[in-house]
Amino acid sequence: MTKPETDDVISQPQPRLLAAADWADYELLDSGNGLKLERFGRYSFVRPEPQAMWAPRLGADAWNADGRFVPGQGRAEDDEEGGGWTLSPDLPEAWQVGYDGLRFLARPTPFRHLGFFPEQAPHWRWCAARIAGFAARHGRRPRVLNLFAYSGIASLHAAQAGAEVTHVDASKKAIAQAFENRDTAGMQDAPIRFITEDATRFVEREIRRGRSYDGIILDPPKYGRGPKGERWRIETDLVPLLDGCRQILSDTPRFLLLTIYAIRASSQAAH
């Protein structure tokens, strides 16, 4: 029997606040009145932030941004649905940004974000450290599965750290953006499989095939649809998916990383 790798296993959940450090191309400039002012590369943007219940620190002139997202009239938790951007005519369709030597694209999307999530940078580095440790211990690339992988920054960062990555997303458009980011990073030869597939269906198929992974990353939305009309609802579908992920972890797993910012709940609810 293979001895479990327990160097960073903890017996009880221990919440920690992780800061997204070392960004040259991202900066939170100000926040307040339900909004946040951010810099992505050379351009500034105003986006909704319901948790910013205080007054802004900077004056009104500082908030004259290159782009502003105006949410729709739906429920507060669904602000990203049905809204739209007001953009400067001088703003390009996309532009390059970087992190940890990795180049990729930023662009305003219909879903309120800019094509990647800078607050997830601590997750990328956390995975990278475990990927490097696995490779040193086992003499091979760890197999990492990235579900709901979107534009691929986590996949590229993991491959850069030494992983063999399977990148899965149900959206053809998201996969196309991941290819763009791969090319922007100059990582066309990186060991990454890009698969357009519903996450649950993919995991079920991997179980039947007997395949396993040394690390799994999940970043599920609150709602979603697969390429064949499959419906995803995090409240009902996450637990069965996690059970499937447990079944495809290898005998020497290094991590399972789950991001569930899409719902308003305590971090303790995930344990």
C-alpha positions in Angstrom: 0.0 0.0 0.0 1.3 3.4 -0.9 1.9 5.7 2.1 -0.2 8.8 2.0 1.6 12.1 1.6 0.6 13.9 4.8 3.0 16.8 5.0 0.3 19.3 4.8 -2.8 17.4 5.9 -4.7 19.1 8.8 -7.2 17.4 11.1 -9.6 20.3 11.4 -10.4 23.2 9.0 -8.2 26.2 9.7 -9.4 29.3 7.9 -6.7 31.5 6.5 -6.8 34.9 4.7 -4.6 34.7 1.6 -3.6 37.9 -0.2 -3.0 38.0 -3.9 0.5 39.4 -3.8 3.1 40.3 -6.4 0.8 41.5 -9.1 2.3 44.1 -11.4 -0.6 44.1 -13.7 -3.5 44.2 -11.2 -4.3 46.5 -8.4 -7.3 47.2 -6.2 -7.3 51.0 -6.3 -10.4 51.7 -4.2 -13.8 50.4 -3.1 -17.0 51.6 -1.5 -20.7 52.3 -2.1 -21.1 48.8 -3.5 -18.4 49.2 -6.1 -14.7 48.5 -6.6 -12.1 50.3 -8.7 -9.4 48.1 -10.2 -6.5 48.4 -12.5 -5.8 45.6 -15.1 -2.6 46.5 -16.9 -2.8 50.1 -18.0 -6.6 50.3 -17.8 -9.0 50.9 -14.9 -12.4 49.4 -14.3 -15.4 49.9 -12.0 -17.3 46.7 -11.1 -20.1 45.9 -8.6 -19.0 44.7 -5.2 -22.0 44.3 -2.8 -19.7 43.7 0.2 -18.1 47.1 -0.2 -20.5 48.8 2.2 -18.3 51.7 3.2 -17.5 55.1 1.6 -14.7 55.3 -1.1 -11.4 56.6 -0.1 -10.5 58.4 -3.4 -12.3 61.3 -5.0 -14.8 61.1 -7.9 -12.1 62.0 -10.5 -10.2 58.8 -9.7 -13.3 56.8 -10.5 -13.4 58.0 -14.1 -12.4 54.5 -15.4 -11.9 53.0 -18.8 -14.7 50.7 -18.2 -17.7 50.4 -15.9 -20.0 47.4 -15.5 -23.7 48.2 -15.0 -25.5 45.2 -13.5 -28.9 44.1 -14.7 -32.1 44.3 -12.8 -32.1 40.7 -11.5 -31.5 39.5 -7.9 -28.4 40.9 -6.2 -26.5 37.6 -6.2 -27.0 37.4 -10.0 -25.7 40.9 -10.8 -23.3 39.4 -13.4 -26.3 38.2 -15.5 -28.0 40.7 -17.8 -25.8 43.7 -17.2 -23.3 45.3 -19.6 -20.2 47.4 -19.9 -19.7 51.1 -20.7 -16.3 51.2 -22.3 -13.9 53.9 -23.4 -13.6 54.0 -27.2 -9.8 53.9 -26.7 -9.9 50.6 -24.9 -8.6 47.6 -27.0 -10.6 44.4 -27.4 -7.9 42.6 -25.4 -4.5 43.3 -24.0 -1.6 41.3 -22.4 -1.0 41.1 -18.6 1.2 38.7 -16.7 1.9 36.9 -13.4 4.8 34.7 -12.4 6.4 35.1 -15.8 3.1 33.9 -17.5 1.6 36.1 -20.2 -2.1 36.0 -20.9 -5.0 38.2 -22.1 -7.4 40.5 -20.2 -10.7 41.6 -21.8 -14.1 42.7 -20.5 -16.6 39.9 -20.6 -20.4 39.8 -20.5 -20.1 38.2 -17.0 -18.6 41.2 -15.3 -15.1 39.9 -15.0 -12.0 40.5 -17.2 -11.3 37.0 -18.4 -9.4 35.8 -15.3 -9.6 36.2 -11.5 -6.6 37.9 -9.9 -7.7 36.9 -6.4 -7.0 33.3 -7.3 -3.2 33.9 -7.7 -2.6 32.4 -4.2 -4.3 29.2 -5.4 -2.1 29.0 -8.5 1.1 29.3 -6.3 -0.3 26.8 -3.7 -0.8 24.2 -6.5 2.5 25.0 -8.1 4.4 24.2 -4.8 2.7 20.9 -4.5 3.2 20.1 -8.2 6.9 20.7 -7.8 7.0 18.6 -4.6 5.3 15.7 -6.3 7.7 15.8 -9.2 10.7 15.8 -6.9 9.4 12.9 -4.9 8.0 10.7 -7.7 10.3 11.6 -10.6 7.4 12.3 -13.0 4.9 15.0 -13.8 1.8 14.9 -11.6 -1.5 14.5 -13.5 -3.7 17.5 -12.7 -7.4 17.8 -13.7 -8.8 21.3 -14.0 -12.7 21.3 -14.1 -14.7 24.4 -15.1 -11.3 25.6 -16.3 -12.5 28.6 -18.2 -9.7 30.7 -19.8 -7.0 28.5 -18.6 -4.7 30.6 -16.4 -4.7 27.9 -13.6 -4.0 25.2 -16.2 -1.1 27.2 -17.7 0.4 28.0 -14.3 0.1 24.3 -13.3 1.8 23.2 -16.5 4.5 25.8 -16.1 5.1 24.4 -12.6 5.6 20.9 -14.1 2.2 19.3 -14.3 0.5 17.3 -17.0 -2.9 19.0 -17.2 -6.3 18.0 -18.4 -8.3 21.2 -18.9 -12.1 20.7 -19.1 -14.8 23.3 -19.7 -18.3 23.0 -21.2 -18.0 26.2 -23.2 -16.5 26.2 -26.6 -15.9 30.0 -26.3 -14.0 29.4 -23.0 -11.9 26.7 -24.6 -11.1 29.1 -27.5 -10.0 31.7 -24.9 -7.8 29.1 -23.2 -6.1 28.4 -26.6 -5.5 32.2 -27.0 -3.9 32.4 -23.6 -1.8 29.3 -24.3 -0.5 31.0 -27.5 0.0 34.3 -25.7 2.1 32.5 -23.1 4.1 30.7 -25.8 3.1 27.4 -24.3 1.9 25.6 -27.5 4.0 22.6 -26.6 2.9 22.4 -23.0 1.4 19.0 -21.8 -2.2 20.3 -21.6 -5.3 18.4 -23.0 -8.2 20.8 -23.8 -11.6 19.1 -23.6 -15.0 20.7 -24.3 -17.2 18.6 -21.9 -19.6 18.8 -19.1 -17.6 18.4 -15.9 -19.9 15.8 -14.3 -20.1 13.7 -17.5 -16.3 13.9 -17.9 -15.7 12.7 -14.3 -18.2 9.8 -14.7 -16.4 8.7 -17.9 -13.0 8.8 -16.2 -14.3 6.6 -13.4 -15.5 4.0 -15.9 -12.1 4.2 -17.7 -10.2 3.8 -14.4 -8.2 6.9 -14.8 -6.8 8.9 -11.9 -5.3 12.3 -11.1 -2.8 13.5 -8.6 -4.4 16.8 -8.2 -7.9 18.3 -9.0 -8.9 21.9 -9.4 -12.6 22.9 -9.4 -14.0 26.4 -10.0 -17.7 25.8 -10.5 -20.3 28.5 -11.3 -23.5 28.9 -9.5 -25.5 28.0 -12.6 -24.3 26.6 -15.9 -25.1 24.5 -19.0 -23.1 21.8 -20.7 -22.4 21.5 -24.4 -25.3 19.0 -24.8 -27.8 21.0 -22.7 -26.7 19.5 -19.3 -27.7 21.8 -16.4 -25.5 22.6 -13.5 -26.7 24.0 -10.2 -24.1 24.2 -7.5 -26.6 23.5 -4.6 -27.6 20.1 -6.0 -24.7 19.0 -8.2 -21.6 19.9 -6.3 -21.7 17.1 -3.7 -22.1 14.3 -6.3 -19.3 15.8 -8.4 -17.0 15.9 -5.4 -17.8 12.3 -4.7 -16.8 11.5 -8.3 -13.6 13.4 -7.9 -12.7 11.4 -4.8 -13.0 8.3 -6.9 -10.5 9.5 -9.5 -7.9 10.7 -7.1 -4.7 8.6 -7.4 -3.1 6.6 -4.5 -0.8 9.5 -3.9 -2.9 12.6 -4.3 -1.4 16.0 -3.6 -4.5 18.3 -3.6 -8.1 18.9 -4.4 -8.7 22.7 -4.7 -12.3 23.9 -4.7 -13.3 27.5 -5.2 -17.0 28.3 -4.4 -17.1 32.1 -4.4 -20.2 31.9 -6.6 -22.5 31.4 -3.5 -22.7 33.5 -0.3 -21.9 31.0 2.4 -19.4 30.5 5.1 -16.2 28.6 4.2 -17.1 26.1 6.9 -20.1 25.0 4.8 -17.7 23.3 2.3 -16.2 21.0 4.9 
